[in-house]
Amino acid sequence: MKKIGLISLGCAKNLVDSENILGLLQDDGYTIVNNVRDSDIVIVNTCGFIDASKKESITTIFEMIDKGKQVVVTGCLAQRYEKELTKEIPEATFIPIRSYNEFNKFLQKVDPSLSRCDGIDDHYRLISTGSYSAYLKIGEGCDNRCSYCAIPIIRGGFVSRPYEDIMEEAHKLADSGIKEIIVLQQDTTKYGIDRKQDGHNIVSLLKGLLAIKEFAYIRLLYLYPDEISDELIDLIASEKRLTPYFDVPIQHSEDHILKDMNRRGNKEFLKDLFTKIRNKVSTAILRTTVMVGFPGETEEDVDNLITFLQDIKFDHVGAFTYSREEGTRAYHFKPQISEKVKKQRLKRVMQAQQKISYQQNKKHIGEIMEGLIVGQENGYYLLRSYWNAPDDVDGKIFFKADKTLKEGNKVTVKIEDAFVYDLMGSYIEEKIQD
């Protein structure tokens, strides 16, 4: 059987798909190699969300072809542009997302010795995030229909995974030694809305996960603002193992832009929401995503967005420029804004947020943080606490220790210094998991 390597591009949801693909291939008897240089076949699991990610995906595909590899392309790019890519890159084999249920049938084009025609299965994953941490995907697709977003075009409408299916996978993760799970979907707060007959929502799902005592930390990603209920906030406030981390993408602050984006809510609603969260959850970490350069945005709108960021004082902000995506309603909006102006606005927003982040980070000096060791860098250990998510959007927590520690250990660290994005601390003690 041939050796297979996989390159996973894009978001954490795509990474879970990659882990499912690897689980299938391992079950098929393939040798999985960490370095694609050693592989016969390379699977490139692509992202096709915005122009930058599409370019990265195409570049990676051609790099692998140039290295003489048999290339299989999966993921969002293969789903969105299968016909065009098959014509333009005949050297590669494309498996769109809609064909994952018969994955091996397509893989046989590359490896005729493969006799099975299985599809990928959520319950057979090769976890790539360490022996202590894993993502738990609770659904697929999105129904929010933001005017700029191609996700519904690529991934389809919102579909929740059955509660029992999720819990079965969660128990398997716990049995394998996972201490931290990160619950994700395109919109986790909407979980269960399409399966009302089951009687579950995001709150009841979290309560089910909390019943699994092996999980020391449970974190939610991607919360849609107007679907964050008081019940959810209160649950996070009351449960120590639920990380008080609120990842709430807002995209913008100005009402007319939010309306054109087809985003629900307005500036006052957002202000009230974040005030409520901080009042109810004293340790809350707020993260958001904002977009600049959306059609019709003015310099005054950017000024107001910066003022909004200064008022709310988000701990972490991801910012990006609007990408004009074919098939979306915003593709036809006018006036479109030049790339040069978009980049200038992005720079303004990020410079303003750097000052905010630094001030927020300084508040943690002297704090005792608990978390997991997630690696080492330049002679320091790296900590993941309630303050930072594992998707490389947030900063890092560095700390020194006078003893040898293992990745995945649960430790406490005292924060002693703060920087624009990162925190610096010192080791206090290793914690025994309850």
Summary of the structure (lengths in Angstrom):
residues: 434
radius of gyration: 22.1
end to end distance: 43.5
largest distance: 61.9
contacts: 1432
relative contact order: 0.08
helix: 38%
strand: 22%
